[in-house]
Amino acid sequence: PTEINARKRKGNKRPEPEPEPPCRGSGQRRRTAAAFPCAEMEHLELNAVIGFAGSVVDGIILLPDNRSMVFALGSTIVKRDIVDPKNQQFLQGHSDRITCMSLSPSGRYLASGQVTHLGFQADVIVWDMDSLEIVHRLRLHKVRVEAVAFSHNDKWLASIGGEDDNSLVVWNLETGKAVCGSPAANDAVHDVRFARHNEFVIITAGKVNMRVWDFDLANRKVRPTDCNLGKLQRTVNYIYVDENDEYIYAGTATGDILKVNLKTKLFKHIGPKTRIPQGVVCIDRTPDGQLLVGSGDGTIAVMDPETLKITRSTKIEGGGVTCIAPHVSKQLFFVSTSLCSTYVVKYDGLQAELRSTCHNTKIHDVVYPVGYSELFATSSKQDIRVWNARSCAELLRIQIPNLECDCITFARDGRAIVSGWSDGKIRAFGPQSGKLLYVINDAHVGGVTAIACANDGEKLISGGFDGSVRVWRITAESRVMLGSMKEHKATVNCIKVRGNDMEFVSASSDGSCIIWDMRRFARNNSLFASTFFKAVLYHPDESQLLTTGTDRKITNWDAYDGSAIRIVDGSTAAEVNTLDISGGGEFFVSGGGDKLVKLWHYDEGQCQAVGIGHSGTVTKVVVSPDQRNVVSVGDEGAILIWNIPERFAST
């Protein structure tokens, strides 16, 4: 029978359904046929994305329509409305992290390059910005694509390979074929540019090299001429060519700018005298023709192009400036930083206003408060952040330097955010103020990896890297350990408490889940499988347990005697890391190393919908208390909010 209220029928194991292949998006979520085999299956609708890749130089590009922007997020490119952050489309085709992007002068094409594994070829993909389809997939560079650039007439694309490749290749954008190529220099090359008005002049620069290339189309050759810099030796990060193709301005890692004549290839000037801290990362121009410079310490400076003296400057928080994107209004420009913050800065007075922030490293955990769907909290390296679930704005940030927050939960009454840290301490913070409420020192050796609050509001259960499970009584005055159980041989990954507070279950990487008695602090039962258990949860009626792990199986267990009732394949490609179930138990959600978020019908045990959007492993999923949304987080630092299909949400 499809109804699993035959829950108590032991040994009545169902046949395993055929494993479904992961699916490719259609419409606004696309992946190429090479990236995914496709089965017809409903797609989870993506409500919003929080995150972007701040490390990509020129990683935010404003489109000529003045309404949209594109930016990289892991291996995905997001096209988003500037005013309405929820109006977004996704360009998916890369197999790994995007390293560089460039928009053609006409705005018709976008080129993006990626990194890949050693020994493999890294793709350059050319996208049509009207249809958002892949026009060409260009494959010649090894391991990494360092930079890409279009000619002024959209006919040619130049690309530079990374350190392992270090070659310059010129591509024909009509045919998608390589026209010619050459080793770019003896040392690493970091940037490439075409001249603004001459499609046959290319400039490259990098570590102790700057070359102007003559692109000979008739003989299909590129011929380099080294720029004469005299005795100067610099590592160039960024090239800017002025409007008249007269001078090259090269931003260096030592914090100065070289001015070189493009026609004679002779060094003209260097400045400023006081070097910009942590190097020049990007250069643009102001509406009145001055240079606009972004540096590695967050300084934004305006410089005179003749004397290379700084006329005015400001400094922003959140890492080094990696992108300057001028707005068409000529009143302001967008700035992105290496720690994934974006600012809007006015040219007049360089007044910076923070526009958005997001995580810049792997996110470990995400959680909603009990019965409240308006906000959720996430944890990652060094910080905990609380987000508004509707507007996607960051409400609170709690930072502890040089530590990693592995797990978080809200207290049952919502008065505390309880978190486990890599230094073995449990810390609780106020959810509005972020103030530290209490600390439990030395809670676990090697770090706290799982945490859960009991329903009575007094007890707290924690699991550690060392395999121990501990129960604490939390009062306003004291934190007392009631019991410590050391039966697991490896890291405890997940803890869930039963509704009546009589039992709780812990899942560990040692291949066991143990059901504990909360009063005796002893084992009631245990579940074994040849897997690293990553997640465990109770069905809302508490007659069954659901587990998953590295064996890619999702297993239903009888909560009374610990026998396996049903086993289904959670993924065909990679481990399953996380599970969460709806309040009524009609459906559950899974996520893992295949980068997919899957929604399953509980009784039928079949995948009903797939969410495609992550570009890294999905580390945690959670269903909102109102059962309208699923929030998933990944190791690329992205937070994705999905809409649950109407037929499930209505229940």
HELIX and SHEET records of a PDB file:
HELIX    1   1 GLU A  646  ALA A  649  1                                   4    
SHEET    1   A 5 GLU A  42  HIS A  43  0                                        
SHEET    2   A 5 GLN A 606  ILE A 612  1                                        
SHEET    3   A 5 LEU A 596  HIS A 601 -1                                        
SHEET    4   A 5 PHE A 587  GLY A 592 -1                                        
SHEET    5   A 5 VAL A 576  ILE A 581 -1                                        
SHEET    1   B 4 GLU A  45  ILE A  50  0                                        
SHEET    2   B 4 ILE A 639  ASN A 643 -1                                        
SHEET    3   B 4 ASN A 629  GLY A 634 -1                                        
SHEET    4   B 4 VAL A 618  VAL A 623 -1                                        
SHEET    1   C 4 ILE A  60  LEU A  62  0                                        
SHEET    2   C 4 SER A  68  LEU A  73 -1                                        
SHEET    3   C 4 THR A  76  ASP A  81 -1                                        
SHEET    4   C 4 GLN A  88  GLN A  92 -1                                        
SHEET    1   D 4 ILE A  98  LEU A 103  0                                        
SHEET    2   D 4 TYR A 109  GLN A 114 -1                                        
SHEET    3   D 4 GLN A 121  ASP A 128 -1                                        
SHEET    4   D 4 GLU A 133  LYS A 142 -1                                        
SHEET    1   E 4 VAL A 145  PHE A 150  0                                        
SHEET    2   E 4 TRP A 156  GLY A 161 -1                                        
SHEET    3   E 4 SER A 167  ASN A 172 -1                                        
SHEET    4   E 4 LYS A 177  PRO A 183 -1                                        
SHEET    1   F 4 VAL A 189  PHE A 194  0                                        
SHEET    2   F 4 VAL A 201  GLY A 206 -1                                        
SHEET    3   F 4 ASN A 209  ASP A 216 -1                                        
SHEET    4   F 4 LYS A 221  ASP A 226 -1                                        
SHEET    1   G 4 VAL A 236  VAL A 241  0                                        
SHEET    2   G 4 TYR A 247  THR A 252 -1                                        
SHEET    3   G 4 ILE A 257  ASN A 261 -1                                        
SHEET    4   G 4 PHE A 267  GLY A 271 -1                                        
SHEET    1   H 4 VAL A 280  ARG A 285  0                                        
SHEET    2   H 4 LEU A 291  SER A 295 -1                                        
SHEET    3   H 4 THR A 299  MET A 303 -1                                        
SHEET    4   H 4 ILE A 310  LYS A 315 -1                                        
SHEET    1   I 4 VAL A 321  PRO A 326  0                                        
SHEET    2   I 4 LEU A 332  THR A 337 -1                                        
SHEET    3   I 4 SER A 341  LYS A 346 -1                                        
SHEET    4   I 4 ALA A 352  THR A 357 -1                                        
SHEET    1   J 6 ILE A 363  VAL A 367  0                                        
SHEET    2   J 6 LEU A 375  ASN A 388 -1                                        
SHEET    3   J 6 GLU A 394  PHE A 410 -1                                        
SHEET    4   J 6 ILE A 417  TRP A 421 -1                                        
SHEET    5   J 6 ILE A 426  PHE A 429 -1                                        
SHEET    6   J 6 LEU A 436  ILE A 440 -1                                        
SHEET    1   K 4 VAL A 448  CYS A 453  0                                        
SHEET    2   K 4 LYS A 459  GLY A 464 -1                                        
SHEET    3   K 4 VAL A 469  ILE A 474 -1                                        
SHEET    4   K 4 ARG A 479  MET A 485 -1                                        
SHEET    1   L 4 VAL A 492  VAL A 497  0                                        
SHEET    2   L 4 GLU A 503  SER A 508 -1                                        
SHEET    3   L 4 SER A 512  ASP A 517 -1                                        
SHEET    4   L 4 ALA A 522  PHE A 528 -1                                        
SHEET    1   M 4 PHE A 533  TYR A 538  0                                        
SHEET    2   M 4 GLN A 544  GLY A 549 -1                                        
SHEET    3   M 4 LYS A 553  ASP A 558 -1                                        
SHEET    4   M 4 ALA A 564  ASP A 569 -1                                        
END                                                                             
